[in-house]
Structures are given as structure tokens and as C-alpha cells.
Amino acid sequence: MATVSSESQSDQLKVVTDATCTFCGCVCDDIDLTVDGHTITKAKRACVLGTAWFLNHDVDDRPSCMIKGKPATVEEGIEHASQVLANSRYPLIYGLSDTTSESQRVAVSIADWIGGIVDTTTSVCHGPSGMAFQGVGEVTCSLGEVRNRGDLIMFWGSNPAESHPRHFTKYSLMPKGMFVPNGRKDRTCVVVDVRKTKSANAADIFIPIKPRRDFEGLWTLRALAKGIELDPAQTLEDTGVELSVWQDLMDRMKAAKFGVIFFGMGLTMTRGKHANSEALLALTRDMNDHTRFVCKPNRGHGNVTGAYNVVAWRTGYPFGVNLARGYPRFNPGEYTASDVLARGEADAAMIIASDPMANFNEPARQHLASIPYIAFDPKETPTTRHAEVAFTVATYGINVPGTVYRMDDVPIPLRPAFESPHPSDLQILEGIEKRVKELKAIGLAGQASSLRPNAV
């Protein structure tokens, strides 16, 4: 539980111990924050990204609610948002990766009540991995096991030195563990990527695979794991890497006591996509015929793993779920947010902790701008500026307690530093859910509601 230092110099100055950083998927929960009023002045043990996340945080002075660009009360915003969602035929709920799991749970419930689509930012990052997990399965473990057991650490299409700065020092390479007492000296690090990244500079072995040939590289390793003889010239042509290099890697993988493969968007969002992830998952499974081997996606946003988990245990599927028929249907490419918007299908939307106006393709952005939608964000963004209803909410982890999931699916509690004058998105979502249920109940009871039937 968070504690406040007894050495506080005044009522305004305090130290919050064991705070949780929600910037990236490492979700480090050992940060000591020095707080002066509504300003964080020091973040002990935070990485460069976490330090910027905490120290650059300031409370936005915008109104907590804007309706059509004009200030309004939160209650008015909840009513307007509820009317928009309840009267839509094919609503979309998207985002969810930078908020608490409690808020994610309520958002999925709203999607169910209004018969809409719920999608997360997983669909534009590790969505292919989610598809692969359902087809192949996942041999997995916690980061604690990696820290204590991992002696061969591989990074495929991932660059944690820049995206997750404490990954090496806290979990994968540097720490001294129960079965790797000498830390880095007991570990071998391998990086497979199309270019030499900062992570590659820290590796013992760097394998520069030919761009868009990850599947071929993984299939080569699968063949070697099963003792299949390969043609050296064909292997070089297919992967851009000598067969002898792949064979040396496979020998090291078989000799490892506990091997780990971390993979990133360099694998999941290149040619092959979910087939690449399936190949890696299958390779990990194959390696367990020889030794103990696991794999984990290096997830990016603070609680994108929570969004994946919550949507999965609420609907049975991890993202891109259509609830219009009263039961969940899963079909990436059809029910994912960027595709639904680009085809002009959604007639209303609720965007939570995401900024599709800044990163979706042009057809999707144009259609989103043409329909009424609700946006939640602690800061002003292109998405909030165009929203019918825009809520300025408190920042999770800094102002709001709750639960987030680390990239290894371990739930971590949040310990906020100070309160925000803005409401949490959980409070607003609970208000919207309550009002939407009332509107839907009125429509069913009176049989003369203005609510139109949901799309099929």
C-alpha cells in the first residue's frame, strides 16, 4: 500500500512510495514519487520515459466537459453521450489501452447494452498475436520467472532499449536471479531484427534478417529444431542469413536451460502478421521437446494488456468484438475500429484514452469526423477537438487508483500521487452505463421509443 513519508517538509510536500508507472507495458511498481502539491518533482527509479511521464504531468485547465466545443457540466455530458449511444444503430467503442481495467470493464458493458462493437488499440499493434494465440496457444511465464531463470534471452522485432528502458535492468538481462546468480554474465542475449537497434548493441548475437522475411526465419528454426536438413543457398536467399548462423542459434537454444523470446511489432505488423506470430508460437512449443522455452509479446501502452484481458474475459475474444446480435462475434478486419470507420459503417462512437484522429488512415478519420462521438482524454488531442462530447478526465496511475496489467498478464494496483479536479473516466462511464440502461429499458417497456433497432 502506498505510504507518505514522515519526513514531509510541509502539508504540500510528500513522498509516495511504490507508485506504479503506467507509461509502458513494464508497469514498474517500485517508483518513489516526491509530490509538491499538484506537481511531481522527482520520480526515483523511473526510466527516462517514466520520468518524463511523471514530471511533465500537469492538470489540464480545460473544462471537465465540452459539448460541441462549449463548456458544459459533467452531468449534461453524460446525458448527451448516453442519448447519442442509445439512439445509434451501429456504435463503436474504441481505445481503452491507457485507462484502468475497472474502466475497461464498464466500457465493455456499455457496448453490450447498446449492441455495438468494442475494439482496443491491440488491433493496430499486437492484434495478430491475439489471433495467433487462439490458433496455436502460448507457452508463457511471468517476468519474475524470466528474471530468476532465463539464461537465453531473445528479442525478435523488438527494441526494448528504447521502448521499455527498464526491461533489461529490471526483468530480462541485468538482474541477478535465483538460477542466474551472476546476472548478465549468466545470460546470452540474441536480437533478430532488420536493422541494428540500440537493443542490438547490448546483445551478444545480432542476426540481421532480411526485411519481410520473419516467417521464413522462424520456419528455418522450426526445421532445425526437428532435425530437418536444409539447403544453405536457399536459406540464405529466403532469410538473408547464412544457414550456419541459424544452426548456431538453434544449438544455443537447445542448450539453454530456460529460453525466452520477446517479440514486438517488428514481427507482428510486417508481412505475414498473424502467420509470423503463429510461427514463433509454434517454434516455442517445438523447443519444449528439448528444453524449457517461453515467449512473450513486448506490449507497448501501460494497460494494453489489461484491455486485451478484460475484453477477452468479458466476451471470449480479445479485440474487434461485435455485440450487435446480443452475443459476441469476432472477426478482425470486419469488426476492428479502423476498418469499420474506413468503410463508413459506424454511426456513433466512444473513444476512450486513444487518439484515432492522429493515427488512423484518412478515410477512417474523415468518417469519424462526420459522426457524433464521445472522447475521453486527460489532454486535448485532435480526437477531443472534433468530439461531440469531450470529457477531460483524471490521469490513471497519477490521479486515479485501480488496476492495470503488466505485459506478462500480472495485475498491478495503482497508487495515485494526488487527486485531480477532473473526474475519472470510470465515474463518467458508470454514469453513462446507468443512463443507457434506463433509456433502453424505457424503449422496451413503452414499445414507442425513438431508439432504432440495432444493426445486424
Secondary structure as GFF3:
##gff-version 3
##sequence-region A 1 456
A	DSSP	beta_strand	13	19	.	.	.	ID=ss1
A	DSSP	beta_strand	31	36	.	.	.	ID=ss2
A	DSSP	beta_strand	39	44	.	.	.	ID=ss3
A	DSSP	alpha_helix	48	55	.	.	.	ID=ss4
A	DSSP	beta_strand	65	67	.	.	.	ID=ss5
A	DSSP	beta_strand	70	71	.	.	.	ID=ss6
A	DSSP	alpha_helix	74	86	.	.	.	ID=ss7
A	DSSP	beta_strand	91	95	.	.	.	ID=ss8
A	DSSP	alpha_helix	101	114	.	.	.	ID=ss9
A	DSSP	beta_strand	117	120	.	.	.	ID=ss10
A	DSSP	three_ten_helix	121	124	.	.	.	ID=ss11
A	DSSP	alpha_helix	127	136	.	.	.	ID=ss12
A	DSSP	alpha_helix	143	149	.	.	.	ID=ss13
A	DSSP	beta_strand	152	156	.	.	.	ID=ss14
A	DSSP	alpha_helix	160	163	.	.	.	ID=ss15
A	DSSP	pi_helix	167	172	.	.	.	ID=ss16
A	DSSP	three_ten_helix	183	186	.	.	.	ID=ss17
A	DSSP	beta_strand	188	193	.	.	.	ID=ss18
A	DSSP	alpha_helix	198	201	.	.	.	ID=ss19
A	DSSP	beta_strand	205	208	.	.	.	ID=ss20
A	DSSP	alpha_helix	214	225	.	.	.	ID=ss21
A	DSSP	alpha_helix	232	239	.	.	.	ID=ss22
A	DSSP	alpha_helix	243	255	.	.	.	ID=ss23
A	DSSP	beta_strand	258	263	.	.	.	ID=ss24
A	DSSP	alpha_helix	265	268	.	.	.	ID=ss25
A	DSSP	alpha_helix	274	287	.	.	.	ID=ss26
A	DSSP	beta_strand	292	297	.	.	.	ID=ss27
A	DSSP	alpha_helix	304	315	.	.	.	ID=ss28
A	DSSP	beta_strand	321	322	.	.	.	ID=ss29
A	DSSP	beta_strand	329	330	.	.	.	ID=ss30
A	DSSP	alpha_helix	337	342	.	.	.	ID=ss31
A	DSSP	beta_strand	348	352	.	.	.	ID=ss32
A	DSSP	alpha_helix	356	359	.	.	.	ID=ss33
A	DSSP	alpha_helix	362	370	.	.	.	ID=ss34
A	DSSP	beta_strand	373	377	.	.	.	ID=ss35
A	DSSP	alpha_helix	382	385	.	.	.	ID=ss36
A	DSSP	beta_strand	389	392	.	.	.	ID=ss37
A	DSSP	beta_strand	402	405	.	.	.	ID=ss38
A	DSSP	beta_strand	411	414	.	.	.	ID=ss39
A	DSSP	alpha_helix	425	446	.	.	.	ID=ss40
###
